[in-house]
Amino acid sequence: MELSFNLAARLDADLQAAARNADLADAAAFAPEVRVADARHGDFQANGVLGYAKARKLNPRAVAEKLAAALGPSVREMCDIAIAGPGFINFTLRPAALHGWLQRWASRAALAMGAAENSPLSGQTWVVDYSSPNTAKQMHVGHLRSAVIGEAVARLLAFGGAHVIRDNHLGDWGTQFGKIIWAYRRHLDAAALARDPLEEFERLYKAGHAAAEAYPAALKEAQQELVKLQSGDADNLAIWKKIGDASLGAFQQIYDRLGIRFDHTLGESFYNDKVEQVYRELTAAGLATESQGALVVFHPEHPRFATQPFIIRKSDGAANYASTDLATVLYRCGHFQSDAIAYVIDSRQGDHCEQLFLTVQKWFAQTGRRAPRLEHVSFGTVLGEGGKPLKTKSGENIRLKELLAEAEERAFALVGDKSADLPEPERRAIAAVVSVGSVQYADLAQNRSSDYVFAWDKMISLDGNTAAYLLYAVARIHSIFRKLGAAPGDAAAEAGASALETPAELALARKLVKFPDALQTATTSLRPHFLCLYLYELAGEFSAFYAADKVAVDDLPIRARRLLLCARTLLILETGLQLLGLRTLQRM
């Protein structure tokens, strides 16, 4: 029996073949739309018969019966097939097929091979643009979502077969640097700079900004400092470089805690000498025109952008976000040969992204280039429990390093309640993993398009759809193997396993074989919460199995099959959590 990784995709292909074999009218247009079914109806359900039949004025149930009769023997060996209602085709996997799938997909390497096999992502190069904080400022809670969602999206794409390039597009060029340099020359605290450089640069920015707001002379001097920087003044470039180095050092500490890495950190400054080509080409293509001294692109066919210009060069001749973003697309397509670019930035940048994408499509078409797929992976705001953006009592953004530190203390208390017998260093190490995982997972478990409320009590808890609950499930399965002196995935422990039999065994196996569908849904939609929901449901199904069926039984074939179920649950939980960017634990 051939047991494909994604059984829904396999059945979809089988039904398409059945449509041809049954000589179905317009068979090429038939889309089976096989999906995971409601458990009352089976494991998978084909929903496409109704739409196909109605469009051609055929009887849907008769079409479904014809298709079911044309399915080959391998499908019948794998599934029980039933027609339901007006023409749904339901598939219920047989115990032998469930057992066979669990034996076939027995390692992370095998799961990765299955995910990439026949994947539309295979061979594609994706640039994932995420995190992207501004230098000279501390990372705060507002930077959390882009970093966490971006890392998960990058991992999902790579697991699905794409070549992924992670790019941290820093905000390291612009008017704020004139103000910082102005303040640096007048208000620098050398001791503070040595003690905490980024803290001092942030203070200098606030001082420079306040002076520029209050005094026209100070604003003019700050603008002159910016002109000197952009013109290559050695002293100003040296200060600017100090700002960048201090910022990157501070950012890296956060990224290390979150388990995030980048292939490239190319800020806006990298594209400073590349924007002239953008101006020249867009003007030559007739896309960019002068308007009130600025260079702009209009999209007359668009209901909003017909009169709302996309400003690609300001009236004073300076570049802006649009300029560097266009230059960035050109660089990524030329240098990285990117097929797709995912921008993990908040939903408030929706208009900017839409105008950017429209401009790129027209520009590349006019210049004979192949336009990449451009995706705005948008996300909502992190809110406090009062439903307002999460801030300190003084109204400032909460710094990310302080939020993570508080999470670790709260996780340490949780671990202490659960495992007070463990030595303190081990409890601290566990808390470090649980705390960061809790912050990451609370974000990822939400539909990214929505705002979400940051609530400590719900986030760091062993109850509900939380990281702690899932990490504890992983640790509990590891403890089962420790107590039995076996290793997860060890063929010897699974040798001689008898057929799956009990309702709890079968229910857990049915949930396990649906991992590929959850993975595919999360990856194609670039929405990690679909994988989070699946992992939470899998952990719940495992708890029900563990409560119903004892693993450490004397009957060796039964013990072997239950250890097989434990091992595959552990494999998929750990694989799924790692794809989300979380670290896992063997003891908790």
TIKOL-95622 format. One record per residue (C-alpha): x negated, y negated, z. Coordinates in steps of 0.25 Angstrom, whole numbers, plus 5000, padded with zeros to 4 digits. Each point is the difference from the previous one (the first is absolute). Example, Ala and Ser with C-alpha at 12.3 -4.5 7.8 and 13.67 -1.06 7.14 Angstrom:
% residues 2
<rec <4951; 5018; 5031>>,
<rec <4994; 4986; 4998>>,
This chain:
% residues 588
<rec <5000; 5000; 5000>>,
<rec <4994; 4987; 4996>>,
<rec <5002; 4990; 5011>>,
<rec <4997; 4986; 4996>>,
<rec <4996; 4989; 5010>>,
<rec <5012; 4991; 4997>>,
<rec <5011; 5010; 4999>>,
<rec <5010; 4989; 4997>>,
<rec <4992; 4996; 4988>>,
<rec <4999; 5015; 4996>>,
<rec <5015; 5002; 5000>>,
<rec <5001; 4987; 4992>>,
<rec <4991; 5005; 4989>>,
<rec <5008; 5014; 5001>>,
<rec <5013; 4993; 4997>>,
<rec <4994; 4992; 4989>>,
<rec <4996; 5013; 4994>>,
<rec <5013; 5006; 5002>>,
<rec <5007; 4988; 4993>>,
<rec <4992; 5004; 4988>>,
<rec <5002; 5015; 5001>>,
<rec <5015; 4998; 5001>>,
<rec <5000; 4991; 4988>>,
<rec <5006; 4989; 5008>>,
<rec <5005; 4988; 4992>>,
<rec <4990; 4989; 5000>>,
<rec <4991; 5009; 5009>>,
<rec <4988; 4990; 5000>>,
<rec <5009; 4990; 5006>>,
<rec <5003; 5008; 5012>>,
<rec <4994; 4996; 5013>>,
<rec <5002; 5010; 5011>>,
<rec <4997; 4991; 5012>>,
<rec <4997; 5011; 5010>>,
<rec <4999; 4994; 5014>>,
<rec <4999; 5006; 5014>>,
<rec <5014; 5004; 5004>>,
<rec <5008; 4999; 5012>>,
<rec <4997; 5012; 5008>>,
<rec <5015; 5005; 5000>>,
<rec <4998; 5001; 4985>>,
<rec <4986; 5007; 4998>>,
<rec <4986; 4995; 4999>>,
<rec <5001; 4992; 4986>>,
<rec <5011; 4995; 4992>>,
<rec <5001; 4996; 4985>>,
<rec <5008; 4987; 4999>>,
<rec <4999; 4996; 4986>>,
<rec <5010; 5009; 4994>>,
<rec <5012; 4991; 5003>>,
<rec <4994; 4988; 4993>>,
<rec <4995; 5008; 4988>>,
<rec <5014; 5007; 4998>>,
<rec <5009; 4987; 5002>>,
<rec <4992; 4992; 4990>>,
<rec <5003; 5011; 4990>>,
<rec <5014; 5003; 5004>>,
<rec <4996; 5014; 5004>>,
<rec <5005; 5008; 5012>>,
<rec <4989; 4999; 5011>>,
<rec <5003; 5013; 5007>>,
<rec <4999; 5007; 4987>>,
<rec <4987; 4994; 4996>>,
<rec <4995; 5003; 5014>>,
<rec <5004; 5015; 4998>>,
<rec <4993; 5000; 4987>>,
<rec <4987; 4995; 5005>>,
<rec <5000; 5009; 5012>>,
<rec <5002; 5012; 4991>>,
<rec <4989; 4996; 4991>>,
<rec <4990; 4999; 5012>>,
<rec <4988; 5010; 4999>>,
<rec <4998; 5012; 5009>>,
<rec <4989; 4993; 5008>>,
<rec <5010; 4989; 5005>>,
<rec <5009; 5011; 5004>>,
<rec <4989; 5008; 5007>>,
<rec <4997; 4987; 5008>>,
<rec <5014; 4994; 5002>>,
<rec <5015; 5003; 5003>>,
<rec <5007; 4991; 4990>>,
<rec <5014; 4995; 5002>>,
<rec <5009; 4990; 4993>>,
<rec <5007; 4991; 5009>>,
<rec <5012; 4990; 4998>>,
<rec <5001; 4994; 4986>>,
<rec <4986; 5004; 4995>>,
<rec <4989; 4999; 5011>>,
<rec <4990; 5011; 4999>>,
<rec <4995; 5005; 5013>>,
<rec <4987; 5008; 5003>>,
<rec <4997; 5007; 5013>>,
<rec <4986; 5005; 5001>>,
<rec <4999; 5015; 5004>>,
<rec <4992; 5004; 5012>>,
<rec <4989; 5006; 4992>>,
<rec <4998; 4988; 4991>>,
<rec <4999; 4991; 5013>>,
<rec <4990; 5010; 5005>>,
<rec <4992; 5000; 4987>>,
<rec <5000; 4985; 5000>>,
<rec <4994; 4999; 5014>>,
<rec <4989; 5010; 4996>>,
<rec <4997; 4993; 4987>>,
<rec <4998; 4986; 5005>>,
<rec <4992; 5003; 5012>>,
<rec <4989; 4989; 5001>>,
<rec <4999; 4985; 4998>>,
<rec <4992; 5002; 4988>>,
<rec <5011; 5009; 4994>>,
<rec <5010; 4989; 5004>>,
<rec <4992; 4989; 4993>>,
<rec <4998; 5009; 4987>>,
<rec <5015; 5002; 5000>>,
<rec <5004; 4985; 5002>>,
<rec <4990; 4996; 4989>>,
<rec <5004; 5012; 4990>>,
<rec <5009; 4994; 4989>>,
<rec <5001; 4987; 5007>>,
<rec <5002; 4987; 4992>>,
<rec <4989; 4994; 5008>>,
<rec <4989; 5009; 4996>>,
<rec <4990; 4993; 4992>>,
<rec <5005; 4986; 5004>>,
<rec <4992; 4990; 5006>>,
<rec <5008; 4992; 5011>>,
<rec <4994; 4987; 5007>>,
<rec <5007; 4998; 5013>>,
<rec <4999; 4986; 5005>>,
<rec <5003; 4999; 5015>>,
<rec <4997; 4994; 5013>>,
<rec <4993; 4987; 4994>>,
<rec <4999; 4991; 5012>>,
<rec <4994; 4986; 5000>>,
<rec <4986; 4998; 5004>>,
<rec <4997; 4991; 5012>>,
<rec <5013; 5005; 5007>>,
<rec <5003; 5011; 5010>>,
<rec <5008; 5012; 4994>>,
<rec <5014; 4999; 5007>>,
<rec <5012; 5008; 5000>>,
<rec <5005; 4995; 4987>>,
<rec <4988; 5007; 4993>>,
<rec <5004; 5014; 5006>>,
<rec <5010; 5004; 4990>>,
<rec <4992; 4998; 4987>>,
<rec <4988; 5007; 5006>>,
<rec <5008; 5012; 5005>>,
<rec <5010; 5001; 4988>>,
<rec <4988; 4998; 4990>>,
<rec <4992; 5011; 5007>>,
<rec <5011; 5010; 4999>>,
<rec <5004; 4997; 4986>>,
<rec <4985; 5001; 4996>>,
<rec <4999; 5014; 5006>>,
<rec <5014; 5005; 4994>>,
<rec <4995; 4995; 4986>>,
<rec <4987; 5007; 5002>>,
<rec <5006; 5013; 5005>>,
<rec <5010; 5000; 4988>>,
<rec <4988; 5000; 4990>>,
<rec <4997; 4985; 4998>>,
<rec <4986; 4994; 5000>>,
<rec <5002; 4989; 5011>>,
<rec <4992; 4988; 5001>>,
<rec <5002; 4992; 5013>>,
<rec <4998; 4985; 4999>>,
<rec <5001; 4990; 5012>>,
<rec <5003; 4987; 4993>>,
<rec <4995; 4990; 5010>>,
<rec <5005; 4986; 5001>>,
<rec <4986; 4994; 5001>>,
<rec <5001; 4988; 4991>>,
<rec <5008; 4987; 5001>>,
<rec <5003; 4987; 5006>>,
<rec <4999; 5006; 5015>>,
<rec <4985; 5001; 4998>>,
<rec <4998; 4986; 4998>>,
<rec <5006; 4997; 5013>>,
<rec <4992; 5011; 5007>>,
<rec <4987; 4994; 4995>>,
<rec <5004; 4986; 5004>>,
<rec <5003; 5005; 5014>>,
<rec <4987; 5009; 5000>>,
<rec <4991; 4988; 4998>>,
<rec <5007; 4992; 5011>>,
<rec <5006; 5009; 5010>>,
<rec <4992; 5013; 5000>>,
<rec <4998; 5007; 5013>>,
<rec <4987; 5008; 4998>>,
<rec <5002; 5009; 5012>>,
<rec <5014; 5003; 4996>>,
<rec <4996; 5004; 4986>>,
<rec <4989; 5009; 5005>>,
<rec <5010; 5007; 5010>>,
<rec <5012; 5001; 4991>>,
<rec <4998; 4995; 4986>>,
<rec <5014; 5002; 4994>>,
<rec <5006; 4994; 5013>>,
<rec <4992; 4987; 4998>>,
<rec <5002; 4999; 4985>>,
<rec <5015; 5001; 5003>>,
<rec <4999; 4989; 5010>>,
<rec <4992; 4991; 4990>>,
<rec <5011; 5002; 4990>>,
<rec <5011; 4996; 5009>>,
<rec <4991; 4987; 5004>>,
<rec <4997; 4997; 4986>>,
<rec <5015; 5002; 4996>>,
<rec <5005; 4991; 5011>>,
<rec <4990; 4989; 4996>>,
<rec <5004; 5001; 4986>>,
<rec <5015; 4999; 5003>>,
<rec <4997; 4988; 5010>>,
<rec <4989; 4992; 4992>>,
<rec <5000; 4997; 4985>>,
<rec <4985; 4998; 5001>>,
<rec <4998; 5014; 5006>>,
<rec <5009; 5006; 4989>>,
<rec <4991; 4993; 4990>>,
<rec <4987; 5005; 5006>>,
<rec <5006; 5014; 5001>>,
<rec <5003; 5000; 4985>>,
<rec <4986; 4995; 4997>>,
<rec <4995; 5012; 5008>>,
<rec <5008; 5009; 4991>>,
<rec <4996; 4994; 4987>>,
<rec <4985; 5001; 5005>>,
<rec <5003; 5015; 5003>>,
<rec <5007; 5003; 4987>>,
<rec <4988; 4993; 4993>>,
<rec <4990; 5009; 5006>>,
<rec <4994; 4991; 5011>>,
<rec <4990; 5009; 5007>>,
<rec <5003; 4995; 5015>>,
<rec <5015; 5002; 4998>>,
<rec <4999; 5014; 4993>>,
<rec <4991; 5004; 5012>>,
<rec <5011; 4996; 5010>>,
<rec <5011; 5007; 4991>>,
<rec <4992; 5012; 5000>>,
<rec <4999; 5000; 5015>>,
<rec <5015; 4999; 5001>>,
<rec <5001; 5012; 4990>>,
<rec <4990; 5009; 5008>>,
<rec <5007; 4997; 5013>>,
<rec <5014; 5003; 4995>>,
<rec <4996; 5013; 4993>>,
<rec <4993; 5005; 5013>>,
<rec <5013; 4997; 5008>>,
<rec <5009; 5006; 4989>>,
<rec <4992; 5012; 5000>>,
<rec <5002; 5003; 5015>>,
<rec <5015; 5000; 4997>>,
<rec <4998; 5009; 4988>>,
<rec <4992; 5010; 5007>>,
<rec <5010; 5001; 5011>>,
<rec <5011; 5002; 4989>>,
<rec <4992; 5010; 4992>>,
<rec <5001; 4991; 4988>>,
<rec <4989; 4999; 4990>>,
<rec <4998; 4992; 4987>>,
<rec <4992; 5003; 4987>>,
<rec <4999; 4985; 4997>>,
<rec <5002; 4987; 5008>>,
<rec <5001; 4990; 4988>>,
<rec <5005; 4986; 5005>>,
<rec <5006; 4989; 4993>>,
<rec <4986; 4994; 4999>>,
<rec <4995; 5011; 4991>>,
<rec <5010; 4996; 4989>>,
<rec <4996; 4985; 5001>>,
<rec <4991; 5001; 4987>>,
<rec <5011; 5008; 4993>>,
<rec <5012; 4991; 5000>>,
<rec <4995; 4992; 4988>>,
<rec <5003; 5012; 4991>>,
<rec <5014; 5000; 5005>>,
<rec <5003; 4986; 4997>>,
<rec <4994; 5001; 4986>>,
<rec <5007; 5013; 4996>>,
<rec <5014; 4996; 5006>>,
<rec <4999; 4986; 4993>>,
<rec <4995; 5007; 4987>>,
<rec <5012; 5010; 5000>>,
<rec <5010; 4988; 5002>>,
<rec <5004; 5005; 5014>>,
<rec <4994; 4989; 5008>>,
<rec <5003; 4985; 4998>>,
<rec <4997; 4987; 5008>>,
<rec <5010; 4995; 5009>>,
<rec <4998; 4988; 5009>>,
<rec <4985; 5002; 4999>>,
<rec <5001; 5015; 5004>>,
<rec <4999; 5012; 4991>>,
<rec <5012; 5008; 5001>>,
<rec <5008; 5012; 4994>>,
<rec <5015; 5000; 4999>>,
<rec <5008; 5013; 4997>>,
<rec <5012; 4994; 4993>>,
<rec <5007; 5013; 4999>>,
<rec <5001; 5002; 5015>>,
<rec <5011; 4994; 5008>>,
<rec <4991; 4995; 5011>>,
<rec <4987; 4997; 4993>>,
<rec <5005; 4992; 4988>>,
<rec <4999; 4988; 5008>>,
<rec <4991; 5005; 5012>>,
<rec <4985; 4999; 4994>>,
<rec <4989; 5010; 5003>>,
<rec <4989; 4990; 5003>>,
<rec <4987; 5006; 4996>>,
<rec <4991; 4988; 5002>>,
<rec <5004; 4988; 5009>>,
<rec <5001; 4986; 4995>>,
<rec <4986; 4997; 5007>>,
<rec <4994; 5011; 4991>>,
<rec <4998; 5009; 5012>>,
<rec <5003; 5015; 4999>>,
<rec <5011; 5006; 5009>>,
<rec <5006; 5014; 5003>>,
<rec <5006; 5002; 4986>>,
<rec <4987; 4997; 4994>>,
<rec <4992; 5010; 5008>>,
<rec <5011; 5010; 4999>>,
<rec <5000; 5000; 4985>>,
<rec <4985; 5000; 5000>>,
<rec <5001; 5012; 5009>>,
<rec <5009; 5008; 4991>>,
<rec <4991; 4998; 4988>>,
<rec <4988; 5004; 5008>>,
<rec <5006; 5013; 5006>>,
<rec <5005; 5004; 4986>>,
<rec <4986; 4997; 4994>>,
<rec <4991; 5005; 5011>>,
<rec <5008; 5011; 5007>>,
<rec <5008; 5004; 4987>>,
<rec <5013; 5000; 5009>>,
<rec <5013; 5006; 4995>>,
<rec <5007; 4994; 5012>>,
<rec <4999; 4990; 5011>>,
<rec <5008; 5000; 5013>>,
<rec <5001; 4987; 5008>>,
<rec <5003; 5003; 5014>>,
<rec <5005; 4986; 5004>>,
<rec <5012; 4995; 5008>>,
<rec <5014; 4998; 4993>>,
<rec <4998; 4985; 5001>>,
<rec <4990; 5001; 4989>>,
<rec <5011; 5006; 4991>>,
<rec <5001; 4988; 4990>>,
<rec <4985; 4998; 4999>>,
<rec <4999; 5015; 4997>>,
<rec <5011; 5000; 4990>>,
<rec <4994; 4988; 4993>>,
<rec <4986; 5006; 5000>>,
<rec <5005; 5013; 4994>>,
<rec <5008; 4993; 4989>>,
<rec <4988; 4991; 4996>>,
<rec <4991; 5012; 5000>>,
<rec <5009; 5008; 4991>>,
<rec <5001; 4989; 4990>>,
<rec <4986; 4996; 5000>>,
<rec <4995; 5014; 4998>>,
<rec <5010; 5002; 4989>>,
<rec <4995; 4987; 4993>>,
<rec <4985; 5004; 5001>>,
<rec <5002; 5015; 4996>>,
<rec <4997; 5006; 5014>>,
<rec <5007; 5011; 5007>>,
<rec <5008; 4995; 5011>>,
<rec <4998; 5008; 5013>>,
<rec <5012; 5004; 5009>>,
<rec <5002; 4989; 5010>>,
<rec <5007; 5004; 5013>>,
<rec <5004; 4990; 5012>>,
<rec <5000; 5009; 5012>>,
<rec <5008; 4990; 5008>>,
<rec <5003; 5001; 5015>>,
<rec <5008; 4992; 5010>>,
<rec <4996; 4993; 5013>>,
<rec <4996; 5006; 5014>>,
<rec <5010; 4994; 5010>>,
<rec <5000; 4999; 5015>>,
<rec <5011; 5006; 5008>>,
<rec <5008; 4987; 4999>>,
<rec <5000; 5002; 4985>>,
<rec <4990; 4989; 4997>>,
<rec <4986; 5001; 4994>>,
<rec <4991; 5006; 5010>>,
<rec <4992; 4989; 5007>>,
<rec <4993; 4997; 5014>>,
<rec <5008; 4992; 5010>>,
<rec <4992; 4988; 4995>>,
<rec <5006; 5002; 4986>>,
<rec <4987; 5005; 4994>>,
<rec <4998; 5013; 4992>>,
<rec <4996; 5012; 5008>>,
<rec <4986; 5004; 4997>>,
<rec <4999; 5014; 4995>>,
<rec <4988; 5004; 5008>>,
<rec <5008; 4996; 5013>>,
<rec <5012; 5007; 4995>>,
<rec <4992; 5013; 4998>>,
<rec <4993; 4998; 5014>>,
<rec <5014; 4999; 5006>>,
<rec <5005; 5012; 4992>>,
<rec <4988; 5008; 5006>>,
<rec <5003; 4997; 5014>>,
<rec <5014; 5004; 4998>>,
<rec <4996; 5013; 4993>>,
<rec <4991; 5003; 5012>>,
<rec <5011; 4999; 5010>>,
<rec <5008; 5010; 4991>>,
<rec <4989; 5010; 4999>>,
<rec <4998; 4999; 5015>>,
<rec <5014; 5003; 5003>>,
<rec <5000; 5012; 4990>>,
<rec <4986; 5005; 5003>>,
<rec <4995; 4995; 5013>>,
<rec <4991; 5012; 5002>>,
<rec <4991; 4996; 4988>>,
<rec <4987; 4993; 5003>>,
<rec <5001; 4984; 4999>>,
<rec <4990; 5000; 4988>>,
<rec <5009; 5010; 4992>>,
<rec <5013; 4993; 5004>>,
<rec <4993; 4987; 4995>>,
<rec <4996; 5006; 4987>>,
<rec <5015; 5006; 4998>>,
<rec <5006; 4986; 5003>>,
<rec <4991; 4994; 4989>>,
<rec <5006; 5009; 4990>>,
<rec <5014; 4999; 5005>>,
<rec <5000; 4985; 5001>>,
<rec <4995; 4997; 4986>>,
<rec <5009; 5011; 4994>>,
<rec <5012; 4995; 5008>>,
<rec <4998; 4986; 4994>>,
<rec <4998; 5005; 4986>>,
<rec <5011; 5010; 5000>>,
<rec <5011; 4990; 5006>>,
<rec <4997; 4992; 4988>>,
<rec <5000; 5011; 4989>>,
<rec <5012; 5007; 5006>>,
<rec <5008; 4988; 4995>>,
<rec <5005; 4997; 4986>>,
<rec <4989; 4990; 4997>>,
<rec <5010; 4991; 4993>>,
<rec <5007; 4997; 5014>>,
<rec <4995; 4992; 5011>>,
<rec <4998; 5008; 5013>>,
<rec <5000; 4997; 5015>>,
<rec <4987; 5003; 5007>>,
<rec <5004; 5007; 5013>>,
<rec <4990; 5006; 5009>>,
<rec <5009; 5009; 5007>>,
<rec <5005; 5007; 4987>>,
<rec <4986; 4999; 4994>>,
<rec <4992; 5007; 5010>>,
<rec <5010; 5011; 5004>>,
<rec <5001; 5015; 4999>>,
<rec <5014; 4999; 4997>>,
<rec <5005; 4997; 4986>>,
<rec <4994; 4998; 4986>>,
<rec <4986; 4995; 5006>>,
<rec <4986; 5003; 4998>>,
<rec <4998; 5006; 5014>>,
<rec <5011; 5010; 4998>>,
<rec <4994; 5005; 4987>>,
<rec <4986; 5000; 5006>>,
<rec <5005; 5008; 5012>>,
<rec <5006; 5010; 4990>>,
<rec <4987; 5001; 4993>>,
<rec <4993; 5002; 5014>>,
<rec <5010; 5010; 5004>>,
<rec <4998; 5009; 4988>>,
<rec <4985; 5000; 5002>>,
<rec <5002; 5004; 5015>>,
<rec <5008; 5012; 4995>>,
<rec <4988; 5005; 4992>>,
<rec <4991; 4997; 5011>>,
<rec <5008; 5009; 5010>>,
<rec <5001; 5011; 4990>>,
<rec <4985; 4999; 4996>>,
<rec <5003; 4998; 4986>>,
<rec <4996; 4989; 4990>>,
<rec <5011; 4993; 4991>>,
<rec <5000; 5005; 4986>>,
<rec <4991; 5012; 5003>>,
<rec <5004; 5011; 4991>>,
<rec <4998; 5010; 5010>>,
<rec <5010; 4994; 5010>>,
<rec <5010; 5000; 4988>>,
<rec <4997; 5014; 4995>>,
<rec <5011; 5010; 5000>>,
<rec <5011; 4990; 5002>>,
<rec <5014; 5005; 4998>>,
<rec <5011; 4994; 4993>>,
<rec <5006; 4987; 5005>>,
<rec <5013; 5004; 5007>>,
<rec <5006; 4991; 5011>>,
<rec <5008; 4988; 4998>>,
<rec <4990; 4991; 5006>>,
<rec <4988; 5006; 4992>>,
<rec <5008; 4998; 4987>>,
<rec <5004; 4986; 5004>>,
<rec <4986; 4996; 5002>>,
<rec <4995; 5007; 4988>>,
<rec <5011; 4992; 4992>>,
<rec <4995; 4987; 5005>>,
<rec <4985; 5003; 4997>>,
<rec <5003; 5003; 4985>>,
<rec <5006; 4986; 4999>>,
<rec <4987; 4993; 5003>>,
<rec <4996; 4998; 4986>>,
<rec <5014; 4993; 4997>>,
<rec <4998; 4990; 5012>>,
<rec <4986; 4998; 4995>>,
<rec <5004; 4997; 4986>>,
<rec <5011; 4991; 5004>>,
<rec <4991; 4992; 5009>>,
<rec <4989; 4999; 4990>>,
<rec <5009; 4996; 4987>>,
<rec <5007; 4990; 5008>>,
<rec <4988; 4995; 5008>>,
<rec <5008; 5001; 5012>>,
<rec <4993; 5008; 5012>>,
<rec <5013; 5000; 5008>>,
<rec <5005; 5012; 4992>>,
<rec <4988; 5008; 5005>>,
<rec <5002; 4995; 5014>>,
<rec <5014; 5005; 5001>>,
<rec <4996; 5013; 4994>>,
<rec <4989; 5002; 5010>>,
<rec <5010; 4997; 5011>>,
<rec <5010; 5009; 4996>>,
<rec <4990; 5011; 4998>>,
<rec <4995; 4998; 5014>>,
<rec <5014; 5001; 5005>>,
<rec <5002; 5013; 4992>>,
<rec <4987; 5006; 5006>>,
<rec <5005; 4997; 5014>>,
<rec <5013; 5007; 4997>>,
<rec <4992; 5012; 4995>>,
<rec <4991; 5000; 5012>>,
<rec <5011; 5000; 5010>>,
<rec <5008; 5011; 4993>>,
<rec <4989; 5010; 4996>>,
<rec <4988; 5003; 5009>>,
<rec <4987; 5001; 4992>>,
<rec <4991; 5008; 5010>>,
<rec <5008; 5013; 4998>>,
<rec <4994; 5014; 5000>>,
<rec <5005; 5004; 4987>>,
<rec <4988; 4996; 4991>>,
<rec <5008; 4998; 4987>>,
<rec <5010; 4991; 5006>>,
<rec <4988; 4992; 5007>>,
<rec <4993; 4999; 4987>>,
<rec <5012; 4994; 4993>>,
<rec <5003; 4990; 5011>>,
<rec <4985; 4996; 5000>>,
<rec <5001; 4998; 4985>>,
<rec <5012; 4990; 5003>>,
<rec <4992; 4993; 5011>>,
<rec <4988; 4999; 4991>>,
<rec <5007; 4994; 4988>>,
<rec <5008; 4990; 5009>>,
<rec <4987; 4996; 5006>>,
<rec <4994; 4999; 4986>>,
<rec <5011; 4991; 4994>>,
<rec <5001; 4991; 5013>>,
<rec <4985; 4997; 5000>>,
<rec <5000; 4998; 4985>>,
<rec <5012; 4991; 5000>>,
<rec <4995; 4992; 5012>>,
<rec <4986; 4998; 4994>>,
<rec <5006; 4996; 4987>>,
<rec <5007; 4989; 5008>>,
<rec <4987; 4996; 5005>>,
<rec <5001; 5006; 5014>>,
<rec <4990; 5008; 5008>>,
<rec <5005; 5013; 5006>>,
<rec <4997; 5007; 5014>>,
<rec <4998; 5014; 5004>>,
<rec <5003; 4997; 5014>>,
<rec <5009; 4990; 5006>>,
